[in-house]
Amino acid sequence: MSLAAGFLTYSLTLSQGYTLLFKQDCRSIIGGEIIVYARQFGGIVHSEETSWRHSFIAESPSSDLLYFHPELLKSGYLSSEGNHNYFSGADIEELTKAIPGISYLYPRYQLPAKRVDVAGLRLDAPLRGRDTDLDNMLTEHPSELIMSGRWLGDEDDGEYHAVVSYAQLLPQNVRVPALDTTVVIEVPRVIYFDDQPVFIESEPKRFEFTIVGQLLANTRYIGDAPQYWALPEVLIPLSTWQQIWLDIGGREYRPEQITLGYPELNYLEDVIYELRSLHPEFSFYSFADHFQQAEHRGLIEIPNASNQAMIITADTQSALPLDFRVPFTLMIFLNAALVVASNLLIMVSERKREIAILKAVGMENKQVLGMILTEGLLISMVGVAFGFVFFRFPATLQEMTNHLSGFVILKNIAIEGLIISGATAAFAILFGILPGTLTARLPVMEVLRKE
């Protein structure tokens, strides 16, 4: 029972949690903890009422799908007939209120663009608008990533200023734009077909930006060597981005991707699972799942000899992870309860004489049953205490690392303790009834005669 309680404690506290600093640089760039795509390709469970189709993505210029899920371009994905590509205002409002604890919603403001090199080369450089107000709500402010220059501020609103990453995948002899230099960005014009934006690259519009900052976003360490996100984006003030969107012919902007702020990381994967159940029309990823898949496949870092062996070349559509913790916990509790029941049978069989004497002096059957159930419950609770304390201690350290208040930590411990104690008590009583009832019904004379 101690092991069962420990496993349940682990399921409630540690199995889906992350520490506050986990992938902090990447979260700063992506804009939060939960990535949401308007497209429905997250391994949705099939139902008889849903009509399904195989879809392909020709392009996804307003999201990071091309960098994190290039397999969707080749193999496509399974989606329902009602699948859509953009978030509406109503969608955004629903997601804001979907789960308690969501602190903000950060739309991805992105346009396809090319950086024109001095040699005439045209390099992919998506133009992404940054909202300074929302940046101030991030766990780590992007200014912490700046290696030279500065981050965008309120004074840059409307100005053609930009921040670029120092780590980029570039052709030989092509360098990252230096600080205080001017770069030329070509943005394709947009037209609308059936109310859907289509980018026309034949006559792009040119804009000149001054580089005010360079940043580095650390993804992980391989040995002692830090790895960096090979970020191609050109980051500009949101107001400037919105002006460019209007200049190229854009109407009301509808994002393909948004990021939700959910700084309480202890139960992040549980929140993702719940969001997928509430809104199966969208695709949800935790930042950890999003980046670890890309890292293992060598998609977002500059390849080098130290991490080439880690790259997985298989292209597969991501699937919705099933939550097996509940059935596993039930199985373990079932086995533990059966062990408790068998131990009670052995215990009462060795105490038949004692129980017979108690019945002979007036103890009723229900009192005998209550005594046996109480003993079984007491044994189970002692086991629960050991299992809960042992597995809850690292979870408490994790919560302290995530800067939760003492009141919240104590509240979580109390709630989880009640849940685990209640589940244990239910199993102990349920499986203690049979041996207790059999013992309570033993005829006194038959027991004493055999003794």
Phi, psi and omega in degrees: 000329177296318178294320179297315179295322178295319179294319178295321176299316178299317180297323183280336192240319191246337192295335183238013189262157176228156177277162187300326185271000185295123179053037187296320179298316181294322178295326179296320180284316183288332174102018178156200188250338183236118180265131183234127175253141178291332178288150184253090179227020186272031178072046182294137181289133183288144174225156184294333183279350186257135175266130188247154177214161177262121186246155175236153176252113177288319177198160177216070189290344184254018178218180178259019183301322183295336180267326183262334182223061180294341180296336181293334177289328184269312187260346183074193182203160180269129181217166177277165181297334182272013183295145180224168189254344187228154175273134173270171177299323179293321178300315182296320179294320179295318181293327178298326183259003189297314187229131174299138179107346175289118188269335178195168176232125186244100176295149177268110179266102185217141177232145173291139182203162177235138172265125181271113181285163181299334179274001180094358178291144176250114186249141177301127180208076180308136182265117186238127178275138179245130179270112185295328178294316179288327177300328179291345181266354182290153178301319174237125181289139181303337179299337178292343182267352184291127177260336174206145183082219184212169176271165179291140179228183180300331181291348180268355182304126179082351180269154179267069178247150185214154173240136179234162177274140178285337178262112179218151173274104186234153176298164180298141180071007175256132185248159174291138180305132182281163180298139177070009174269166180253134177241150178257125180245128176258125180243125180294151177284158182240136172236167183243132177232117186054041178066016177249131180291135177233128182269128181253113187269356184290329180230071182290159176258137185260141176224146178250130181239144173263128180282117180254351181198152173235138182232164173227128178249111180285132179260318182190180175239135171247105192068234177260002185268119177287143175252146185236149179287118178282080191272117182273351188292148169256114187266125185227164178298145184298318181298322177294318178300316180297324178293320178295320179302318178290322182295327182271001176107013183285150174257215177299127184279129176241116184288149172270339186217141174225162177235135179258137175273120178218081188291346177280098190271352184298328184235032186297314182293328175295321178295319177301314180298319179292320179296321178297326178287321182287323185228074180291351179283349179244170176246125184246138175223142168281154180301325182294312180297318182301312186278325182293322175299314182294321180295315182294337180259005176067039187265331191241357181250160175285117184297141173212174187298331185284337182240005179297324182292343183271350185286128177260125186269349183294137178251110180226149178287135179295142182247156177287118181290134178275145182268100182268003184294321181295307179297323178297317179297317178298320179296316181294318177296323179297314178296317180297318181294323177296322177296317178299316180297316180294322177294323177295319178299317179296318183296314184287331177294329178279350182242025182299320182296316180299316181292322178297319179295319179298319178292326181293331181267007171121358179290133181275164181301318182293331177288322176296316178299317179297321179297316182292318179296322179296318178296316178297320180293320180296316178299317180296318182293325175297317177297319179299317182301315179296312182296318183293314182296318183296316184272339182278338183299310178296329177294322178295319176298321179296318178295322177295322177297326179278009173065032173286149180287160179300323180297316181295319179298314179296322178297315179297318179298317181295314181297313181294322177298319178295318180298313183290319178295318179297316179296318180295316180298319180298314180293319181297317180291316182300316183270357174265348182295318183297305179296326179293318181293316179299320181289320182295333183269003180296130176294133184296315184294324180295320180293312183294326180294318180289328180288000000 
